[in-house]
Amino acid sequence: MKSVNVQTPSELLQKMGLAPVLVSALLTEQFFIPEYQRGYRWSSREVKDLLDDLATFWECSSDEHNNKFYCLQPIVVRMRPEGDWEVIDGQQRLTTIYLILKFLRSMSQDSAKQLYSLRYATRKDSETFLETLNQNLHIPPSGDNIDYYYISSAYQTIENWFKERNDYVDRFSQLLTSEVGTGKNAKFIWYQLPATEKPIDVFVRLNVGRIPLTSAELIRALFLRAGNFDPNGSLPKRLGAERESIGGEESIGQLQIAEDWDYIEKELQDDHFWYFLYSGDKTFATRIEYLFWLIASEKPASDISDDDPLYTFIAYQRLFEESAVGVNAKWRDVKKRFLNLEGWYNDRTFYHLVGYLVSAGEPMLHIMREAANKTKSTFRQFLRGRIFERLCGEPLNNLSGAPSGALSNFLVDLDYPCDKRKISDVLLLFNIATLLQNRASFFFPFSSFKKEPHWHIEHIRSVKSGKPERISEQKQWLENVLEYWTDESERKKQRLDACDEPDLCTKIISVVDAPRFDQKTFDSLYDEILKRFKEADFSETDNSLANLALLDASTNTSYKNAVFPIKRRRILDLDRSGTFVPLCTRTVFLKGYSHKIRNMMFWDLGQDGRDYHEAILKTLTEFFIPNEKAPA
């Protein structure tokens, strides 16, 4: 980590405006808690949680990272004319750290060691109370002085915590009072409000619903802080230099950066765009943070936990401060990366190739690196080659002939559930390749696909081995069959004149409505229904690709053992109601891949399954060797 040699946050903030600050750099400072803030309210549980977190950090920080630090979250401050810091946000944690430091000082031989001061506007004697807290400690009644009650209770909690962990006194002293930027230590993220900001307005915004500062907000402050610009805010200055000019281009002012930022945030709120580029494997407080996380991840901060909510800010802030170029070049780099993503989104081919890879688990960071020095043509070739390699396990350009042979062998060998992930990737690619080969302008809806948390591989035809075992499932299976042959009003009225199979419907009702479920009758009726739908000719379920399709989890769970025509009607109902059904799933249940349709009531693996498998192979082969005259 780049060390920051500062004695006080004042010097640091004058130089940089925003950065992690060692706790030890605060020890000579004075803090003022204004009247619009509520008093100290941390419970014993919250104090213990902080102590436990610090202890866990000490234990889990390996010695190989001798500059690793614990991030104490942001503190928002403003310099007052009186020369002290007005604390706008973060006073609860600042006060708790003060109490821990006070206890550690009481356990040290150097009891005169300086400690930052805290003064509450609503308690005139608060500074004296805090200074003498550990002398004849007593916890006042909660109704006497609520602030002092919570402060005294917190201090007592700290004392009790250390009584059980004497060996942590020295460790915490190093964590919180180390005066150098190396070794295990703790830091606050400091944000000094510009003079134009109204502290009460900022406090209200941060505390409505208790909204903490996010990495994105802190990064925005890096770009928009007043120190980057001339006094009128129109011309950016280089850190350590007068100003900058990049390639003769017009300089970017604060207003332009703010407008660009708002535009990027707005575009990322479009779910179609967002789910095209976002894999979902890591969560972000705001969507724009993902863009900065991608940039910062090019040089990972190995000494910061990936789970730290401010990881993105800390990692990006290092890159920001270490870069020799000014704010103009830094912001142009951010815009360039975003515009690349936006360009892929608006290009139908790149949209589907990149979107598929991201959905299949390829890190967007890897894709962006590969695109950096490639033409559009070579980048398209790379994307198709990477998809083939992820799918089949070998590079596309290593094949001696057309990919059809390798693809054919790969697809034939797939077996469910052993190859569940590979089958899922194949079926997703089949849907995407089908859309790409269509001359219409349809785009695969990654937003609909990813909003459904689970996609299952559905057997097109389920047979005896899939018989439901629980009584509730068996009743539901019969109800599904009954629903297929009749409607709800007929079912309630017991009128089955319009039913295609009145005898079977009567038997189903007698079993479902019987006071006691008859298992033997169900088994007999189950076999009879399978014969009616011609699904009794096979004793085992076919687990090959020719009998599999993608279906959302909720539909698959309720209909996974249903016979083919019931599944078919259910899927068509979903499609008509606007529920997302993958194009190829809908087509296969309509028998759109079958060359000859002998019977729409059942799925013939010998004919329908073979035609379906051939359609997958043909579509994927053409995808990897696209016709230059066709839509790419």
Phi, psi and omega in degrees: 000141177291120182282149180242111183268092178227152178263329182222157175296334179300310181297318182297313184290328176296327182276318190239338179083328186196126180185164172294138182235129176302140176302323181297337179287352182263351194296342179258006186267163177239135184238141182239125179261109187291168186290337181285351177272146171285164181287184180291130186224016181290136177275171177300325180297316181292323178295315178298321180300317179294315178299317179296320178297316179297320179295318178297319177301316180298315184290324187269350179278111182289153182294339181293338176256078188283001177242021181286141181228155175269127183269122184267015176073166189286150168235127180259125186226164174218135179284125179271158176302333180288351177094001177252176183262126171275120182271114182266327177209140178105011185292332180297313180289322178299319179293319181295317177298322176301315181295321178295315179297322180296318178295315180299321178295324180293336180268357184259154177290334180269071184287349180269004182300137187291149181218136182301155184255152176233135178223125179267130181299329184272356180229100186297329182262016186297322182295317178294319179301316181291321181295328184255016188301320185275005176261117181054051183302131170216150180263113182292157176303145184299335180275349184282300177214102190297324179297311183292330177299310181293321179296314180296319179297320180295318180295320177297321178298318179296315178302313181296323180297316182285336177299327180272355185218063183301329183290349181272353180299309180293323181296314180291328177298319178293317181301317191258345183237004178301132185263006178238161184274015178243167185080174179288125181210176181236144182221147168267152167267118185260136175225114179265125180294138171299157183298336182281344182281142176267118187300323182293319178299317179295317179300315180298315181298319183286339187248359172288111184072012179055066181266113180281160172298136179259167176303319182297318179296321180291323177293321177301320178295327177302317182282323189262359182300147187298330183295346179278347192233161170296162183307328180278358176076009187263335186236119182289145176254150176279142178296120180083004179223173183287304181196176184227160173216124185250111175056027180075003182284155180295136181291154181261132179264175179303316183298319181294318178298316180298320179293317177300317181300314181297322179296315180298315178300317181297315181296322181288344176284347175287113184301326180298318178289313185300311184283346171292320188256348187255127184277334179088004183276351178218139183262150181229146180295324176223155185291327181293338178299327180302320179299315181287329175296320177298317180293313182295329183289349175293336175225079188302145175268091187290343181269005179240136179295136177300335182277351180297125182300341179252019180305313184300314180297311184299315181294317182288324180300324178297313179299319182299312185283331182281337183292138181278345183276164183275185186295330177302307182294323179297315182288324177298325178296317178298313181298319181299317181294318179295316181296329174298314179297317180295323177296318176296321180297323183274349177264120189300320180291308180298323178305313184283322181291310180293316181300321177294313182301317179298317179295329181275359175108002178286126180297133177302328178302318180295319181296317181295322178297316182293330183282343191305316187240031181241148171285169179300320182295311181291330178292320176299318179297319178299314183299314179296319179295321180293322178297316180298318182294319178295325185281309189259349176084010178215150181295141180296322183283357177271351182287139181284334181227204178295153183287352185299322181295311180295320179296317181300314179297320181296313183292322181295325184282348182293136181216131180269137008263003184303321183253039187305311182294318180296319179296318178300317179295321179297314183293323176296315180296323177302317177296316183290316179297323178298316179294320180296326181280348178278131183287349176289171186262025181291144176244143176292131183276083179300330180296313178294322181294317185276338177289334172282113189296334183221132173245132181252157173268117185259135171286127179295317174238125175256140182235200192308322183296345179261018181299131178297145186255323182279151181298319180299321179289323179294318177297318180296322178299315179294320178298322178298318178296316180297320179298325181292323185269344184219183175242173188298320182294319178295321180299316182290323184273357182061023179260113187241025182298325183272000182287139179292332182230071185300323181295314179294321179297320179298317178296318181299314181298320181295325179285314184293320184270357181296144178303326180231129184289128182261108184295318181296319179296320178298313181302317179294317181292324179300312180296322181294320179292319178299320178296321180298324180263010177059037177246021181255007184275350183235134183272340183236152177286136176278118183258015180278169181300333182292353182233025186229146177210162178274136178212146180295154188299317185295317178293318182295322181295320184276341185232014188295334181258005183288157177285162189308308184296329178289317175300316182302311181294321180298317181293321178293322176298317178298316181298318180293329182279356179096359176289137183291121173237123180308139184308314184288331175293314178299316183295320183291324178283344171270001183060036180289346179261352183280129179288324178231129180252104181273325183205121180283353186274347180211161182258115182267107182296330180293321182254300182300315181296319180294318179295322179296314179299317180295325178294319177298312181298315182295316182296316181289324178298314179293332178294318183280336174236076187290147173287121184300334182277340180275166177300128184285000000 
